[in-house]
Amino acid sequence: MISRIWHGWTTQQNADAYERLLREEILPGIANKGIPGYHGAHLFRRPQGEEVEFVTILWFDSLDDVRLLAGQEYEAAYVPPAARVVLARFDTHSQHYKVVLTPGD
């Protein structure tokens, strides 16, 4: 299994709007693509001073499945225009890790 991890930061004022965008549009849009090896996402949020940090972790069977979502340049972050409006800053690249231990292993 592969985890795709990405970070973005908003202002306190934009945090709820960004979370709503992730929950209602971005993450469901990924799920609706029907990628066979996609197993969903985790969304994390924490305040950091004047900003709010968001972390998404998407789960895939393989890097080939990640490429089905993101293309050959799969490490480049996908940040749609609506997200760019409310994000203060973000990672330009996602990190990909092979999962070597999960709960229950």
N, C-alpha and C positions, 0 to 999 in steps of 0.2 A: 504494500500500500504506500501511496505517496501523499504527503500533506503539502499544500500550497499555502504559504503564510504571507500575509500582507498587512502593512500598517498605514493608517491615515489619521490625521489630527484635524479637529475642528475647533472653533471658538466655543465657549460655553453656550452662547446664544444659538449656534447652528447645530448643536449636538443632537437634539431631539429630531430635527428635520432630517439630518443625515441618517440617523438610526431608522427612521420611518422609510426613507428611500431604500436603504438596504433591505429591510424586512418586506416591503411591499412591491419593489420593482427589481432591484439588482439581483438579489439572491434567488427569488422565484424565476427570474428570467434565465438564470443559469440552469436551474433545475428543469425548466421547460424545454431546454435544448435537447433533452433526451440522450445525453451522452451515456452509453452503457456502463462505463466504469466510474461514473460520478456517484458519490455516496453522501452528498449533503455538505453542510457547512456548520461551523461554530462561529459565533459572533461574540466578541469580548469588548467591553467598554470600561474605561476608567478615567477619572478626572486627573489632570496633571497641571496644577496651578491654574493658569488662565485658559488652558486648552483641555480638550477631551480626546484621549487616544482611543482609536478603534483598531481591533485586530480581527482579521478574518482568517479562518483556517478552512480550506476546502479539501475534501478527501476524494482521492482517485485510486483506481487499481494500479495505474502505471503512468509513466511520462507520456506514452502514446495517447492516453485518454486526456491528459492535460493539454496536449497539442490539439486535440479535437476541439477543445474550448478556446485556446489562446493562439493557435497557429504555430508555425515553425519557430517564431521568436517568442516562445512560451514564457520566458522569464520576464518579459516586459509586462508591467502592470496594466490591467484594463481599468481605466477610470473614465466612466462616461461623462459627457458634458454636464449633466444635471448634478453629478457628484462634485465636479470641479468647482461649481458655484458655491458649495457650502464647505468644502475642505479648505483648511488654512495651508496645509502641506501634506505630502504623502510620499511613500516609497515609489520610486519609478520602476522598481523591479520587485517581483515576488521571489520568495525563497522556496526551494523545493527540497523536501527531506524524505528519505526512505524511512518508513516507520518500522522500527525493529522491536518494539515492545508495546503492547496495549494492555489495558486492564483485563485481568483474567488470564494473561499469559504466564 
